Amino acid sequence: METRLLSDVGLTLNQHPNLSSKSADAIVALITNPFTSDSTVTSLLETLILHLQNPNSNHHKLLSLLSALSRHHPRLRHRITAAAHAFILLPSTPTPSLPHALSLLDPDHSAPLDPFSDESLFLSLCFWQCVKTRGWTLRNVSKFRVRPSVLLTVLLGFTKDPYPYIRELALDGLVMLSNGIVVEDRSLVEGCYFRAVELLFDAENSVRRSAVRAVSEWGQLLVALNSDKTKRYWSDALFVQLCLMVRDTDMEIRVAAFNALGKIQTVSEDILLQTLSRKALLATKEKHYPGQCTAKLFKLPATTAAFTFGHGLEDEFYQVRRPACQALQTLTVLSAQFAGGAVHLLMDMLNDDSVVVRLQALETLHHMAMHDHLKVDESHLRMFFGALIDNNALIRSAARKTIQLTKLQELKMLRSCIDGLIKNLNLYPQDEADIFYVLYQIGQRHGKFVTSIIHNVSQELEPSFDGKLVFNNARTAALLVLAISVPVSFERMICSIPPEIFSYAVTLLGRLSRALVDVMDQNVLLAYLSHCSRFTVASNSEKFEGEVLNFHLELKKVAISSLHDYPLNANVKASNCLEIVLRKVVDLWPLIQLGCTNEVVQTSRNWKEELRNFSCESRQPAGLLFFALTYLHVIKLLGKAWACTQRNLQFKGMGFLDALLSKMERRLKEMLYRFAGLSREGKLHILELMLVTYTMSLSYSGACYFEDNTKKLNFVLSRVEYLQKEGSIELSKFVIELQNISRENGDSEDGFVHKLDLLQKSLHLFSLKYIPLSGELKYLNAELDVCDNDFQNPFPFISGLPVGLPLEITLYNISSETRLWLAISLGEKSTQFVFLDLHEFGGCDAIRKFSFVAPFFRTPKVKHFLLKVSIAMECLSEDQHFKHCHGPKHELIYLCKGKEVHLSMAVK
């Protein structure tokens, strides 16, 4: 059957090059049938390609069939691409067929004669009389690699095309171009901006929508090119111009306008206040900006912005109300006065019919609270309380997060707030953990008010007449949480509430620890409650204010006993000394959880000094010592990183956390690869710390390295599974939880994007454990020396020719099978690698010393330059691969510090 159909198709094409519908259907059947043999499909492809060269053929149908072949049979895609490329280069190829042929090419893989780099081809398509051809070209303008000036000229020209569809695509092309090039010509940017402004008044809705986006992007470029003195003026002009579009009759245009308003970074306060007022304000009446108010009026009055957000938040479509709330989230940060006025509008949105609008309004209020711009009164609280009993769990959670950050100025407001949370708890018991956490945070922020409330309700917290403690009641449990949140003084051992309340709270230990898992674990909480139950109540005359949870100061006395509890002297074996240190490291975990970075750093520093002093006296093995020192450094970095995750990264910046996690990853890899003789348990401990590193990075460091960190985390999980198969080892709850999350993701690279909350929660399952060491560890190390070279005695070189660098190399505990490289760096970006084949040199694995002349090929055209040479080991078991033509293919671990080599041009 296949053979007969193929034969009929070939005969028909020979007799009728135009290809009838019947023949086309037969070809489609052969292409789409999964049982068609490979030989038949290949023969069909060659037949179609042969007839594609015929100028009398129906090229449109042939190219459509080739496209179908490419989709259904990817193995033939390369052959189809080559045929399409050859067809495009034929002088006889009709222009209308070019878009079909170009769509078969891959624009990311350039060919010797790349059609996407041919400006004449691009221009011929742009100015072809067929609208479809012009439209296809503009839709795919990003694929063409032509000069930006050509693109800009063409796109600006097409904004005046008589067809609305073409004008829309031209504006979209301008938006694409604004994000892809650097323009420093102010007049050029201004021309693009005002051309887009003109099209804000186009008769077609689709054109106006694209014009809003173009005005936003080119307007921001124009603002950026102005000096600091005029930047605010042009930013105000852009803002007012976009405010004009929030009254457009088309819903999607109003959405685009509010999205654009939310991107503006700088606006004058009087303009912002005008957006909340229906009447023209005195401050804006006389202001005008360059722009366009109607199709003919070019002066843009500032009063155009009047009641912009009122219109947006009252819009009949929730699709408009939501971006209006989002825009406020950005703009309320700019002015406290504007934020105060916007609160009234946002509070009304908490009664909106749409869940997404209510949620966005709460997120905006939460953002304002984070920037200390949320000022609420009693009437606002009533709106919050409505959100606390909303049917939607997301709404209730967002309301609690906002209340948690809100500073209440009066005692009666705090009472109302607590009553609202207790009502939330009664109606939705499943919210208990989150409600307890919010009550705890409120108590920390409002210590004096909470003390007053607890004294008034203390009878409710006492045991019943028969001596039983009954705290199943939601109100009683909530008040207990509030009570233990009140600050205390550890130094004076006093508190402002009856200390027996801390004892009562122990009966809720399980429920409290689940709620306060982000603050402290169950052991720390129990110790805290027990300790505070022995305090005394501060008298009124003491004017006691307390300290916000300084229990870590008490923990420090226990955890930071340093090594003085275990006197180290020459009679103590080295292994015993290390075991003492490694066991004491576990005691640092409560301090790390509480964010006591200074204590963790100081303790690890003390232990390092003690270990170094002891090693000098007892001649401790180098492998054990270096391992312990590196491990202490990792714990210090973990403490700093953990403290960062407990703070508000929006203000601290995520770069500091990224740097800490990067250092931590590097040190952990050194522990894994530079120490031979690690037990399976020791390797598992290091791998678990690497999982903590990648989980923290995925959870808190944004999207910059998300894909890389996802791959790294999955790779480490696979190594853990391999260790499991080698022998019976027990995995921690943290590792098991990560394995479960990874299995749910499957092979998806972006699966963790939707699991960030689970990743963050998994970190609470982690705890530091004792890292067991068995046997002797061998430390892989290298020493590098450059013979007779410094800045006064440089090596001579001739520019453009290779130069030899005489080196003295000593290797310790490195086998001849290890892949070693010399890394020779010129500056920060240029590195040349030279492979060291250890089979060519003498010595044994324990110590190997030899001389080596390393060639350096990239000598620059300068009189003097400096190289940095170091030795690195290629980690063949690492998943990361590098694209060095003549260098390592896997990640490198450096075995020594870089040595400087000075070179000077030889005198002729």
Secondary structure, DSSP 4 states (H G I P E B T S, - for coil): -HHHHHHHHHHHHHH-TT--HHHHHHHHHHHH-TTS-HHHHHHHHHHHHHHHT-TTS-HHHHHHHHHHHHHH-GGGHHHHHHHHHHHHH-TT--GGGHHHHHTTS-TTS--TT-GGG-HHHHHHHHT-S-HHHHHHHHHTGGG----HHHHHHHHHHHTT-SSHHHHHHHHHHHHHHHHHS----HHHHHHHHHHHHHGGG-SSHHHHHHHHHHHHHHHHHHHHHS-HHHHHHHHHHHHHHHHGGGG-SSHHHHHHHHHHHTT-----HHHHHHTT-SSPPHHHHT-EEES-SSSS--EEEGGGGTTHHHHHHT-S-HHHHHHHHHHHHHHTTT-HHHHHHHHHHHHHHTT-S-HHHHHHHHHHHHHHHHTT-----HHHHHHHHHHHT-SSHHHHHHHHHHHHHPPP-SHHHHHHHHHHHHHHHHH-GGGHHHHHHHHHHHHHH-HHHHHHHHHHTGGGGS--TTS-----SHHHHHHHHHHHTS-BBTTTTEESS-THHHHHHGGGHHHHHHHTTTT--HHHHHHHHHHHTT-EEPPGGG----BSS-HHHHHHHHHT-TTTTS---TTS-HHHHHHHHHHHHGGGHHHHHTT-HHHHHHHHHHHHHHHHHHHHHHT--HHHHHHHHHHHHHHHHHHHHHHHHTS-HHHH-HHHHHHHHHHHHHHHHHHHHSEET--HHHHHHHHHHHHHHHHHHHHHSTTTTHHHHHHHHHHHHHHHHHHHHHS--PPPHHHHHHHHHHHHHTT-TTGGGGGHHHHHHHHTT---------SPPEEPEEEEEETT-BTTBPEEE-TTS-EEEEEEEEEES--TTS-EEEEEEETTTEEEEEEE-GGGS-S-SSEEEEEEEEEE----SSSEEEEEEEEEEE-TT-S-B---TTS-SB-EEE-SPPEEEEEEEPP-
